Amino acid sequence: VQLVQSGGGLVQPGGSLRLSCAASGSIFSIKGMGWYRQAPGKERELVAEITADGSSNYADPVKGRFTVSGDNAKNTVSLQMNSLKPEDTAVYYCYATIMDDHYYTMTYWGNGTLVSVSS
């Protein structure tokens, strides 16, 4: 199983970015997908997540600004980030909890993408 991320980059405060992540490989089912981030000198923290039934959960700092969405048919998850702030600067990692063709469940991670919010 592989997770491939796209999106990210440099944006001014108040701007928007969209991150996407696609899972591929021997996938039987996906239990949930989402995003973590890690800012310099800080621990990795949950940003947003979405389960297979469409339930979502957000970290308090991003509520009302970020939206997580998933496409079960395409095995993808996206993160729309609006009203970005300098404190959103971090490397963003997507993850997916996947049951493979052998019914083994494991969490997989993308390689990370840098989001930099600066004027």
C-alpha positions as CSV (number, residue, x, y, z in Angstrom):
1,V,0.0,0.0,0.0
2,Q,1.2,3.5,-0.8
3,L,0.0,6.9,0.0
4,V,0.8,9.7,-2.5
5,Q,0.3,13.3,-1.4
6,S,0.0,16.4,-3.6
7,G,-0.6,20.1,-3.0
8,G,0.9,22.4,-0.4
9,G,3.4,25.2,-0.9
10,L,3.8,28.8,0.0
11,V,0.7,31.0,0.6
12,Q,0.1,34.4,2.2
13,P,-1.9,34.7,5.5
14,G,-5.6,34.5,4.8
15,G,-5.0,32.5,1.7
16,S,-6.1,28.9,0.8
17,L,-4.5,25.7,-0.2
18,R,-5.7,22.2,-0.9
19,L,-3.9,19.0,-0.1
20,S,-4.8,15.6,-1.6
21,C,-3.7,12.1,-0.8
22,A,-4.4,8.9,-2.8
23,A,-4.0,5.4,-1.5
24,S,-3.1,2.5,-3.8
25,G,-2.1,-1.1,-3.6
26,S,-3.7,-4.2,-2.1
27,I,-6.6,-2.4,-0.4
28,F,-9.6,-4.4,0.8
29,S,-11.2,-1.5,2.7
30,I,-10.3,1.8,4.3
31,K,-11.4,2.4,7.9
32,G,-10.4,6.0,8.0
33,M,-8.1,8.7,6.5
34,G,-6.9,12.0,7.6
35,W,-4.1,14.5,8.2
36,Y,-1.5,15.2,10.8
37,R,1.0,18.1,10.8
38,Q,4.3,18.7,12.5
39,A,5.7,22.2,12.9
40,P,9.4,22.9,13.6
41,G,10.3,22.0,17.1
42,K,6.8,20.6,17.9
43,E,5.2,17.1,18.0
44,R,3.1,15.7,15.3
45,E,-0.6,16.6,15.9
46,L,-3.9,15.6,14.4
47,V,-5.4,18.1,12.1
48,A,-8.5,16.4,10.7
49,E,-9.8,12.9,10.0
50,I,-12.7,11.2,8.3
51,T,-14.1,7.7,8.8
52,A,-15.4,5.4,6.1
53,D,-19.0,6.4,7.0
54,G,-18.2,10.0,6.5
55,S,-17.9,11.2,10.1
56,S,-15.2,13.8,10.6
57,N,-13.2,15.3,13.4
58,Y,-11.1,18.4,13.6
59,A,-8.5,19.8,15.9
60,D,-9.7,22.9,17.6
61,P,-7.2,25.3,16.0
62,V,-8.5,24.5,12.5
63,K,-12.3,24.2,13.1
64,G,-14.2,26.4,10.8
65,R,-11.2,26.9,8.5
66,F,-10.3,23.5,7.3
67,T,-12.5,20.9,5.6
68,V,-11.6,17.2,5.2
69,S,-13.3,15.1,2.6
70,G,-13.0,11.6,1.3
71,D,-13.8,9.7,-1.8
72,N,-14.3,6.0,-1.0
73,A,-14.4,5.0,-4.6
74,K,-11.1,6.6,-5.4
75,N,-9.4,5.9,-2.0
76,T,-8.6,9.6,-1.6
77,V,-8.7,12.2,1.1
78,S,-8.4,15.9,0.7
79,L,-7.9,18.8,3.0
80,Q,-9.2,22.2,2.0
81,M,-7.5,24.9,4.1
82,N,-8.9,28.4,4.1
83,S,-8.0,31.5,6.1
84,L,-4.5,30.2,6.6
85,K,-2.4,31.6,9.4
86,P,1.3,31.6,10.0
87,E,0.8,29.1,12.8
88,D,-0.5,26.6,10.3
89,T,3.0,26.4,8.8
90,A,4.1,22.8,9.1
91,V,4.8,19.6,7.2
92,Y,1.4,17.9,6.6
93,Y,1.2,14.1,6.5
94,C,-1.8,12.1,5.3
95,Y,-2.6,8.7,6.9
96,A,-4.9,5.9,6.1
97,T,-6.0,2.9,8.2
98,I,-6.4,0.2,5.7
99,M,-7.4,-3.5,5.7
100,D,-5.5,-5.2,3.0
101,D,-6.4,-8.2,0.8
102,H,-5.2,-10.5,3.6
103,Y,-7.6,-8.8,6.1
104,Y,-4.6,-7.3,8.0
105,T,-5.3,-3.7,9.2
106,M,-2.5,-1.2,9.5
107,T,-2.0,2.5,9.4
108,Y,0.0,3.9,6.5
109,W,1.6,7.3,6.1
110,G,2.3,9.7,3.2
111,N,5.7,11.3,2.8
112,G,4.6,14.7,3.9
113,T,4.2,18.0,2.2
114,L,5.3,21.5,3.4
115,V,2.7,24.2,3.9
116,S,4.3,27.6,4.5
117,V,2.1,30.6,5.4
118,S,4.0,33.8,5.3
119,S,3.8,37.3,3.9
